[in-house]
Structures are given as C-alpha cells and as structure tokens.
Amino acid sequence: MKLVIGNKNYSSWSLRPWLLLHSNRMDFTEVHESLRQDNRRNRLGKYSGSCKVPVLIDRELTIWDSLAICEYISETYLEGKGWPLDPSLRATARSICAEMHAGFNLLRSELPMNCRHSSELVLSTSAIADVRRIESIWSEYAQKSSNGGLYLFGGFNIADCFYAPVALRFRSYGIKLSGTAAEYQESILAHPSVCAWVAQAGSESEVVPEIEV
Ligand SMILES: N[C@@H](CCC(=O)N[C@@H](CS)C(=O)NCC(=O)O)C(=O)O
C-alpha cells in the first residue's frame, strides 16, 4: 500500500491518513511530492485526476481524498475501529470531520500548516470565530483515554487525525486556548505519531514561499 503525500511541513490534508496508518502501525510506503508550484498539476496528476495529495494506492485501487482514504483504511484494515464503536458517537465524530473537511476556510488561509514556523499572528474576526468553534468542539468531545491522553471520544481515531493539523497550526501561530481544549491540544502534540511527523517535517529543507505567511 502506498500513500502519496505532500511536504510534511505544509501538507495538512496528507497528515490525516498518514496519522491513521502510522498510529495503527500499518505497513505502508510513503511517496513524497513537493507542493511547490512549478509543474505541480503534472507532478500530482500522475497519481489522480484531482492533482491533489494525499492519494492512497492499494493494489488496483486509487483513492484521492483524505476522508475517503480514512474510511477505506478503517473498513478494510481496522474492522471499523478508525471510528468510535458507539453509533451515536460515530455519527457525531463523522459530523465534526465533515465540518473540518468542508469548512474553516478562513482559518486555513490565514493559518496555513507550517510545522517549522513559530510566531504570533493577528487574525481576522471571522478566523477568530473559526478558532472559537474548534475550541468548543474540543471542549465538548475530548475525553480521557485509557492511556491517559485526551482524545476526541476517548480514543485516538479519525476525528483526532482530522483535528491534529489544527493543533499544529495553533501552536505555530501562538493561538491560545483554555481548559479542556488546551489540554486536548497538548495531548495531540504529544502523541507519538504527531511527534514523528513533526520531526520529519523539521528535517525537510524545502521552503515553499507561497505557503509561508
Ligand atoms: N479534498 C482533498 C483536498 C486535498 C488538498 O487540497 N491537498 C492539497 C495539499 S495539502 C493539494 O494537493 N494542493 C495542491 C493544489 O491545490 O494544487 C482531500 O481531502 O484529500
């Protein structure tokens, strides 16, 4: 199984399925493609007509969307355990992933993922509203897991994979949270798979100027 991803420093969408695979110790090969602009559509178009990453290639099957990839991994390899087992919690987890998948556009553009970056930023009022919404999701659904970490619905699952890039964005740009949301962010930043990604992002040397704030 191959996962095609962008630069670890910048590619928030790539991080989601990578985390699900890595945290479940699955055997997969990474294929790295740069997000720099020159020739990007041709380079990424080799894997899927969407010309975007991530792309999962499993034998004859190609999947080109982070949510579809996570669903596939959960169903095919994890006996559905990528999601909470309780149907109500699973529906809620899917709702918050859909909210992240389809929204928070201002937050994305004002706070692009950049694991190596560290400086404070002044946000627009609408981006602050996005931050507050995420803070309320984390406060409402983060729960202690059996290993002591605080994860969404109590176990590291697809919802955490979807919100981990935001935890990194908030750290890079000095966005302050409080209470359970702050504890949740700390837990995500301390997760071994998130730490492994960040370490690998730190050893990449490529700078993509158009993604830097
Ligand atoms: N819906 C897609 C979006 C993926 C996406 O936007 N990926 C970005 C990289 S983080 C990309 O490939 N950008 C290249 C481009 O837009 O040319 C998913 O969930 O996988």
The ligand as an SDF file (V2000), in Angstrom:
LIG
                    3D

 20 19  0  0  0  0  0  0  0  0999 V2000
  -10.3040   17.0090   -0.5850 N   0  0  0  0  0  0  0  0  0  0  0  0
   -8.9020   16.7070   -0.6690 C   0  0  0  0  0  0  0  0  0  0  0  0
   -8.0910   18.0090   -0.6370 C   0  0  0  0  0  0  0  0  0  0  0  0
   -6.6180   17.7670   -0.7230 C   0  0  0  0  0  0  0  0  0  0  0  0
   -5.7920   19.0340   -0.9150 C   0  0  0  0  0  0  0  0  0  0  0  0
   -6.3080   20.1700   -1.0780 O   0  0  0  0  0  0  0  0  0  0  0  0
   -4.4620   18.8550   -0.8990 N   0  0  0  0  0  0  0  0  0  0  0  0
   -3.5230   19.9290   -1.1150 C   0  0  0  0  0  0  0  0  0  0  0  0
   -2.2260   19.6750   -0.3190 C   0  0  0  0  0  0  0  0  0  0  0  0
   -2.3390   19.8220    1.4030 S   0  0  0  0  0  0  0  0  0  0  0  0
   -3.0290   19.8910   -2.5500 C   0  0  0  0  0  0  0  0  0  0  0  0
   -2.7980   18.8060   -3.0710 O   0  0  0  0  0  0  0  0  0  0  0  0
   -2.8450   21.0370   -3.1750 N   0  0  0  0  0  0  0  0  0  0  0  0
   -2.3050   21.0820   -4.4730 C   0  0  0  0  0  0  0  0  0  0  0  0
   -3.0420   22.0150   -5.3770 C   0  0  0  0  0  0  0  0  0  0  0  0
   -4.1070   22.5170   -4.9600 O   0  0  0  0  0  0  0  0  0  0  0  0
   -2.5320   22.2390   -6.4900 O   0  0  0  0  0  0  0  0  0  0  0  0
   -8.5510   15.7570    0.4700 C   0  0  0  0  0  0  0  0  0  0  0  0
   -9.2480   15.7270    1.4760 O   0  0  0  0  0  0  0  0  0  0  0  0
   -7.6110   14.9590    0.3370 O   0  0  0  0  0  0  0  0  0  0  0  0
  1  2  1  0
  2  3  1  0
  2 18  1  0
  3  4  1  0
  4  5  1  0
  5  6  2  0
  5  7  1  0
  7  8  1  0
  8  9  1  0
  8 11  1  0
  9 10  1  0
 11 12  2  0
 11 13  1  0
 13 14  1  0
 14 15  1  0
 15 16  2  0
 15 17  1  0
 18 19  2  0
 18 20  1  0
M  END
$$$$
